[in-house]
């Protein structure tokens, strides 16, 4: 009697599996002409490579996959087929296309869906339009004094180790950039608040958990992920982050309402502010509280998600970038000397413990330093891989791609194409960004902060803050390391991180006249 139910169950399972296979084949039919990048571990139509590789192996596999295809190819992420875009012409076309401004489902794992990082297209469009003016150059340049204060405190911390002690430079740059983004985002010296150390650890932990899930096919389904210890850990971390930042946001809202009331009281007797007064730099949350998103105010949830987006992205972008930069300075002492000479040429010391006072004009004069930082970002783009989803049918190289497909890009691979960067593409050479070389290069060969309308809104913020930090570091310290360029490996995640410490020996410089 039990045989019939068992056979029926087998028949239902088999029929369901056949339907799934047919559905997958039909949805992949459009890409029949594209080369499938061969999976290392292939089972029942799925690529399970990432399930068996560690983080370093995953990263190596992915960027080499992109580098091995000139223009377009298809690849699998578990059962999901994606279209890999390798050529800069196609990358720019997709990233700047108005119908390719949606992000795939795995960006939702960040759970900041009410902010510009992972919001759906319709919400993102209104928010980005409202937020663009908050990152204009006038406002960004006004942050230089804040960047200096934070860099000065970082230098003071490094002085305690400046006897040749080996330090993990990322621990110092990360603390500095978190202080920067908090001061420019929330207007509070967050590192002096109770619980700030835990807040920093939680921010780092959240990004690691989200990155792990994005690259673990077995964790894609919410119903499965909620059964894991990762989910419980993530929820605990999120609660603490939102409590900490939420308290600051509520304080700022009260301050904002008080200021509005004061303005209202003085409106009758005070002349109206001119445009320059209105455009005076404000910290990010003040602008969120003042701006309208598509003719309506930002909600508390939108403010929280955008604040966390800026804090997480800003910290990782500048903190990692400067840590990588310091490592390259230590690996290449001749380049370190050139950066140091340029800084000292334009800003000679006034004597022991001289105080620097930077401005936008001075930073613009640091041409070699900017070339150096761009070369750092070429080798170490903060977001090595990104993806988009097309809202409508898209044609690329004669292939008609139906709406709803995932299009992926590797900036890490793009920045290593020998047909663009020459036979020494792997070599670290700031002269790659000399004006005469840039003029001859493909205009979309270098995308450190992505490209198109949905690029990184804080790219210019990152460059300014990185320059200030590098100026303070090279003026005060000589950097050495036992690592070599060939030793560097990276692990797969949302940002480009080393699987080991940025181990650098720090020595105090004598900058007296």
C-alpha positions, 0 to 999 in steps of 0.5 A: 500500500505504501508503494503507490504514494512513494511512486506518486511522490517520485513522479511529482518530484521528477515532473517538477524537476523536468519543468524547472530544467525546461524553464531554465533552458528557455530563459537561457536560450537568448544567450545561446551564442555566448561562450559559457565560462566553464565552471570548475564544479558543475552539478545538475546545471548549477555552478557550485565552484564558490561553494567549495572555494575559500574567499581568496580562491573565489576572488582569483577565479572571478577576476580571471574569468572576466580577464579571459573573455574580451567582450561578453560571456555567460556565467553561472552563480549557482542556478542563476545565469549572468552576463559578464561584460568585459570590454570597456565599450560595453561596460560603459554602454550598460552602466550609462544606459537608462534601462540598466539602473536597477540592481540585482536581488543580492544587493538587497542582502545589505537591507538598506533598501531605502537608501541610494545603495540598494534602493529600487530604481524608482526610489533611487532616482528621486533620492539621487536627484535630491542628494547630488547637490550635497556632494558638490565641490564647495561642500566637499572642499569645506570638509578639508578642515575636518579631514585635517583634524581627523588625520592629525589625530591618526598621526598622533596615534601612529607616533606611539608606534613610530619606532619601527614597530609593525602595525596593521595600517588599516586599523589606523586608517579605518578609525580615521575615516570612520571619524571623518564620515561621522563628522561630515555625516552626523556632525558628532564626534562618534568615537567619543561616544559610549559604545563607539568601539563596538559600533566600529566592530559592528559596521565591519562585521555587518559588511563581512556577513553581507559579503559572505551571503552575496557569494554563498549560493546556498544562503540566497533563499531567505527561508534557508538563511534565517535558519543559520547562525549567520542570520542570528549574528547579523540581526544582533549586529543590525540592532546595535548599529541602528540603536547607536546611529538612531540615537544620533539621528533623533538628536539631530532631528531635534536640533533641526526642528529647534533651528527651524523654529528659531529661523521662523521667529527671526524671519520677519526682522532678518533679511532673506539669505542669499544663495551663497548663504543657503548653499553654505556647507552642511553636514549630510544629515542636516541636508537630508532633513532639509531636502525633499525627495520627489516633492516629499520629505525623507522618511526616518527610515530613508534617513537612517538607510542613507546615513548608514550607506554613506558611513559604511561606503565612506569608511571602506572607500577611503580607509581601505584606499589609504591602507592600500596606498600606504602598503604600496608606498612601503613596497616602493620606496622610490615612489614614496620619496617622490610623493614626500618630495612633492608634499614638502615642496608645496608645503615646507615645514615651519619647524618641529610640530608644525601645523598644516593648514590645507586648502583645495588649491594646495591639494590640486597642486599635488599632481604626482600624489594624485597620479599615485592614488589613481594607480592605487585605485587601478590596482585596488578598486574599492568595489572590484565587481559590480552588477546591474539588472536591465529594466527593458530588453537590451541589445549588446553585440547583436545579442538581445537580452530580455529584461530582468537579467543580471549583467556583471562587471569586474573593474579589477580585471578591466584595470589589468587588460594588457590591450589597454594598459600595456604588457606591464599592466600588472606593474605598479606605475603612477606614470600610467596617469601622466596626461600624455598617457591618459590622452592615448588610452580608452576613455573608459579604461579606468573606473575606480568608482564605477560609471554612469548615473548610478556610480559612487556618489562619494567618489570625489569625497574619497579622493579629497579625504585620501589626499589629506590623509596621505599628506599627513602620513608621508610628512610625518612617517617613513613606511617600510614593509617585508611584503612584496607586490607579488605577495598581495592577495585579495579576498572576495567580498563587497570591497577589496580587502587583503586576507592578512594585515597591512603590515607596515613598519612606521618610522618618525621623520625629522621634518625640522628646518 
